[in-house]
Amino acid sequence: DLPEMAPASEAELFRRMLQLNATDMVQGAYAIEGTAVVVVEVLQAENLDENEFLAAVDSLTMAIVEHHDELVGLLPSAAS
């Protein structure tokens, strides 16, 4: 969940997530759902096999692990 943030801090976080979407997220993306940051992956469910599903899960996991500290560092509670 996102804490209350000053508009400038919020803009910095959202900008960085958009940059990561463009450079590091092959088929997935960071998004905001309500007050939560979520990670989504685009998959064709019609022909999805287990290997494709597992690759998508691995891709999301790797992105979260790689970006977590940087994104959390942009939250106001991380500075306190």
C-alpha positions in Angstrom: 0.0 0.0 0.0 1.1 3.5 -0.8 1.4 5.9 2.2 0.2 9.5 2.0 2.8 11.3 -0.1 3.5 14.8 -1.1 2.7 15.4 -4.8 6.4 15.8 -5.7 7.4 12.5 -4.0 4.5 10.7 -5.6 5.4 12.0 -9.0 9.0 10.9 -8.5 7.9 7.3 -7.5 5.4 7.1 -10.4 8.0 8.4 -12.9 10.5 5.8 -11.8 7.9 3.0 -12.1 7.1 4.2 -15.6 10.9 4.2 -16.5 11.2 0.7 -15.2 8.2 -0.4 -17.2 9.9 0.9 -20.4 13.3 -0.5 -19.7 13.1 -3.6 -17.4 9.7 -5.0 -17.7 9.4 -7.1 -20.9 5.8 -8.0 -20.8 4.8 -6.9 -17.3 4.3 -3.5 -15.7 4.0 -1.7 -12.4 0.6 -0.2 -11.9 -1.6 1.4 -9.2 -4.7 -0.3 -8.1 -6.6 1.7 -5.5 -3.9 2.6 -3.0 -1.6 -0.4 -3.8 1.3 -0.8 -6.2 0.8 -3.9 -8.2 2.8 -5.8 -10.8 1.0 -7.2 -13.8 2.1 -9.5 -16.6 0.4 -9.9 -20.0 -0.3 -13.4 -21.0 -2.4 -15.1 -23.7 -4.5 -17.4 -21.5 -5.9 -19.2 -24.6 -2.7 -21.1 -25.4 -0.8 -20.7 -22.1 1.2 -23.7 -21.0 2.9 -24.4 -17.7 6.4 -23.4 -18.9 5.1 -20.0 -20.1 3.2 -19.5 -16.8 6.3 -20.3 -14.7 8.5 -18.1 -16.9 6.0 -15.2 -16.3 6.1 -15.8 -12.5 9.9 -15.9 -12.6 10.0 -12.7 -14.6 7.8 -10.9 -12.1 9.7 -12.3 -9.1 13.0 -11.1 -10.6 11.6 -7.6 -11.3 10.3 -7.3 -7.7 13.6 -8.5 -6.2 15.6 -6.1 -8.4 13.5 -3.0 -7.9 12.1 -3.4 -4.4 14.8 -1.5 -2.5 14.9 1.3 -5.0 11.2 1.8 -5.0 10.8 1.5 -1.3 13.5 4.1 -0.9 11.3 6.6 -2.7 8.5 6.2 -0.1 8.4 8.8 2.7 8.4 6.2 5.5 11.8 4.9 4.2 13.4 8.3 5.0 12.3 8.2 8.6 
